[in-house]
């Protein structure tokens, strides 16, 4: 968030903080979430860089398009390809 926007919100009485503060996350929980976000973002970036659709990537990894979408979206239920 831009500094000017933060200052403007605080002047109007809004409390500005981090997601960790709002959710009362431990440093470990915060690191876990950050890692999952980076993994999903990296997967999407690499797929796009190779100019693959989700369907094409799914075929390469012998999975489904919906599973690729869930992996890119960081869905917690995506544990394995079985």
SVG drawing of the C-alpha trace seen along z (x, -y; Angstrom):
<svg xmlns="http://www.w3.org/2000/svg" viewBox="-12 -12 21 54">
<polyline fill="none" stroke="black" stroke-width="0.4" points="0.0,0.0 1.3,-3.4 2.4,-5.5 0.0,-8.4 -3.0,-6.1 -2.0,-4.5 -1.7,-8.0 -5.0,-9.1 -6.8,-6.0 -5.2,-6.3 -6.3,-10.0 -9.9,-8.8 -9.7,-6.4 -8.9,-3.2 -6.4,-0.8 -3.8,0.3 -1.9,3.5 -0.7,6.8 -2.6,9.9 -0.5,11.6 -1.7,9.1 -5.3,9.4 -5.3,13.2 -3.0,13.5 -0.7,15.7 2.5,17.1 5.8,16.5 5.7,20.2 2.1,19.9 2.9,16.8 6.0,18.4 3.9,21.4 1.3,19.2 3.9,17.1 5.6,20.3 2.3,21.7 1.6,18.4 5.0,18.3 4.7,21.9 1.3,21.2 2.5,17.9 5.6,19.6 3.7,22.4 1.4,20.0 4.3,17.8 6.3,20.8 3.3,22.3 2.6,18.9 6.3,18.4 6.2,21.8 3.0,20.6 1.0,23.6 -2.7,23.6 -3.8,25.3 -5.1,28.2 -1.8,28.6 0.1,28.6 -2.4,31.0 -1.7,33.5 2.1,33.1 1.8,34.0 -0.9,36.6 -3.5,34.7 -6.6,32.6 -7.1,28.9 -9.1,28.4 -6.2,29.7 -3.8,27.3 -6.3,24.5 -6.4,25.5 -2.6,25.7 -2.3,22.2 -5.0,20.9 -3.3,22.3 -6.3,24.5 -5.4,26.3 -7.0,29.6 -4.6,30.2 -2.3,32.8 -1.4,35.3 -2.2,36.3 -3.8,39.6"/>
</svg>
